[in-house]
Structures are given as structure tokens and as C-alpha cells.
Amino acid sequence: MINRRWQRDNDQGAGFVGYFVALRGTEPQVAELLATAEQWLAQRGADRVIAPFNGAAMRGLGTLTGAFDESPMFPFPWQPPHHPALLEANGYRPSYPFWIFDIDCSSERYRDSRPGERAVHGAPVDKKRWKPEMETMRTVFNDTFCRAGSWTTV
């Protein structure tokens, strides 16, 4: 995927490889797939590849690199533990880490803190303010995307 607006806004010539899924034992096919995608992107002016990213908010944000024995946090997908090795074997390295934290909102420390002191302050979406709420989510997502979640190769 080539997103000229993203390239312009981030002053980068990166292109994207879509959502990634592969079975164990498919190393040759993964290498061929990534090489073909990289060549396609290079022919269209990409100087770097970010993979995987399918463009979907949150669900398209890269590859899980840990916590494979845990249920994924909604709305993120679970991925098998062999995925990072497949990307690394093809010259990709983790970039833009996307951290997910569990916050115990019932803890005494959290309850006793003021909202400005909290590491995370969340609230349910106010459906009466749907457009502004979604704009806030879009802004946070887009502003942090350049630092979040995918692997890259140069």
C-alpha cells in the first residue's frame, strides 16, 4: 500500500505491506511474498517498508512480539509466536513499539489519584457526542501511528 498523504505528512517515503499471517514451515513462501511486495513498493518510489499494516484502526497495527499465552486485549488480534521470527529472517526489525498496559482502576492508588495524575484516564464513548468523540480517537490514533506497532526494513 502506498499512502502519499501519509508520506507527505510524515516526510517519509515508506510503503506498507498489508496484514500478515503465515503458517509454520512457510519460510520460503514468506520470503517470496515479502520480496515481491518490497519490489512493488520500490517501483512506486517507496524507500522503506513498514509491515504489517492493513490500514484498519487498531487491528492493523503490526505484530505481537510477546504475551502469546494471554488473551489479546480488545480489539487487537492474537498472532502466533512464530510471526516475529519470519519477519526478522527477511530483514525486518521491530520499530515503533506499541505498548499495551493493564490498569487496575479498582486499586486504592488509582481511586485516590486525581485524573491529571493518572497514567491513563478513560471514559466510555458519549454517543450524544459521537462525531467529536470519534475525531478525538482518530487524532490520537493518527498522531501516534508513526511511533506505533509495525516492523520496518530499510
Secondary structure, 3 states (H helix, E strand, C coil): CCCHHHHHHHCCCEEECCCCCCCCCCHHHHHHHHHHHHHHHHHCCCCEEEECCCCCCCCCCCCCCCCCCCCCCCCCCCCCCCHHHHHHHCCCEECCCCCCCCCCCCCHHHHHCCHHHCCCCCCCCCHHHHHHHHHHHHHHHHHHHCCCCCEEEC
